[in-house]
Amino acid sequence: MPKNSYYPTYDVMDDQKEWDPHTRSIVSARLVRNQSYGFVSPVEAETLRAWCSLLMDDQRGEIIQFILCHIDQALTDNKGEGQRKAHVPPLRQLLRQGLKGVDEAGWIASSKPFFKLDEVDQRQIMLQISSDSYPPTPAWDGIPQKAFFHKVLQLSVEAYYSHPLVWSEIGFGGPAYPKGYVLEPGQLDPWEAVRKP
């Protein structure tokens, strides 16, 4: 994501006084992330950190940490997936084994873990996995590479675009409740971001 914003002076959190307490607590919690995990191991966390930074084209630690915590929470809660293709293993198995395959790819490529590779090598591995063309190894046995790629992408995008810093950059005004929206086309609510040329 480009570091330049069309809304350089806009901060969605400036309007948090308009949100109800429950909404304010949910959104504010997204700005504070610890590094304790309920499911992922330290190596898996670092592999995910490198993978998600590359995937989202964003190196900002607080945002990538939020994504890692979101993914770890989904794995810890293990609530189910709603739907899953028949050949794709359950989420926990897909991510654990897929991350093992990604880490193994780093060792095969340069005798070091994926998160220690330079970005060019990381990107090459990611492109192969995203197209299901990484050479088969024991770590990938029964794990469809493209399904792994798409699941991490889905979880990363949903976390990334729910972070208040990203909301501010894209000019999103945050939760509308209880203030609502103006319904006239082409009009802005007084609290919305104004785009800078």
N, C-alpha and C positions, 0 to 999 in steps of 0.2 A: 504494500500500500504506500502511495507517495506520502512523504512527510509534510508536503504543502497542502493546506486545506483552503477551500473556498470560504471557510468560516473561521479565520484565525483567532478571532476574539470571542467566539461563542463557546460557552461551557454549559452543557445541559444541566449540570448540578446546581447552577445558579437559580434554577426554578424549582428546586426540590421542596421548597416550602409550600408549594401548591399541591403536592402529592399527599395522599393519605398516609398515615404512619406505616402501615404494612408495606405499601409500595416503596416508600422511602427507605425502609430497612432492607428490602430485597435489593434495590439498586445500589445503595451505599455499600452493601456487603461485597459487591462485585469489585470494589476498589481496594479491598483488603484481602490478600490471599497469603496463606501460610504455605509451607513446603512439606507438610506432612501428608502422606498418602495412605489411603485405606486398601488399595489393591495393587497399584504399580510399584515395582521395585525401583531403587535408585538408578540402575542402569536403564531400565525401561523409561523412566522419567526423563533422563538425559537424551535418550534416543528420540522420544516424543518431542522434547523441546527443540531439538535440531530439525526434526521432520516438520513440525508445525510452523516454526519460524520460516522455513523455506516455502512451505505450502501457502502460507498467508502473506509471504513477502514482507514480513515485519519482524524486526529484531528486538522490539521493546519488551523488556523483561516482565513488566507488570501485566501486559496483555497476554503474552505467551504463557505466563504462570497461571493466569485465569483460565486459559484454554486447557492446560494440563489438569487443573483442579476439576474442571467441568468433565473432562474425559474420565478422570479417576473416580469422580462421584457416580457417573453412569455405570462404571464397572463395579464399584462397591455396592451400589443399590441393587444392581442386577434385577431390575423390575420386569424385564422382558422387552421385546422389540416391536411388538405389534405384528410385523410380518418380516419374513426372511426367506430368501430363495432356498429351495431344497438342498442345493449343493454347498450352501454356506453354513459353516459351523456357528454356534452361539457366539454372541458378542465377546464374552470373556476369552473364549478359546481363540477366536479370530484375531483379537488384538494381541493377546499374549504371544501366540505363535508367530503372528505377523511381525511383531516387534523383535522377536528372536531372529526371524529371517532377515530383517533390516540390519540388525546389529551384525549378524553373520556376514552379510554382504560387505560391510565395511572391513571386516577381518580378511575376507577373500580379496578385496580390491587393494588394500594397502596395509594389511597387518595391524589394523587398529579399529576401535569401535566406530560405528557410523557417525556418532556425534563429534568425533575428532577429525573426520575427513574435511578436506576443503570443500567449498560450496560447489565447485564444478563436479567433483566426484559424487557428492551427495545428490546433486541434481540428476546426474546420469543414472544412478541407481533408482531414484524416484521415478524417472521417466520409464525405465524398464518395468518396474513394478506396476505402474499405472496402466501399462498396456499389456500386462500379463506376459511379458517377454523376458523376465529375469530368468537366467538358467536355473533349472530345478535343483534344489538341494534338500537334504533331509528336513531342514527347518520349515520348508514350504510344503511338505507332504500333507495333502488334504486341506491346504489353505489357499483359496483362490486369491491371487495377488491383487487383481483388479477390485475384488470385493473388499479386501483390506484397505486399499487406497481410498475407495469411495466412502467407506465407513469413517475413517479418520478425517477425511475431507468434510463429511457431513457434520460430525461432532465439532470440528474446528470452526467451521463457518457459523454454526449456530451460537457458539460461545463468543467468537470474535465480534459478531454484529449485535451482541447483547451487552457489550462493554461500554460504559459511559464515555470513555475517551474516544472510542470510534464513533459513537453517536454524535459527539460534538464535532468531529471532523467531517461527517457527512451531513451535518445540519439537522439531524433527527431530534425532535423536541422531547423525546422520552414519552413516558406514559401520559395519556390524555385524561385519564381519570383523576380528579372529578371535574376538570375544567372543560372537557369536550373540545371539539374542533369547529372552526368556521366552515360552513358548507358551501360557500360561494366560490365558484371556479376562479382561479387566479388570485385569490386573496390570501393573505397571511394572517395567522393569529399573532397577537402582539408579542407572544413569547417565542415565536419561531425565529430561527437563524436567518439572517439576511446575507445573501451570497455576495461576496466581494469579487469584483471583476478581475 
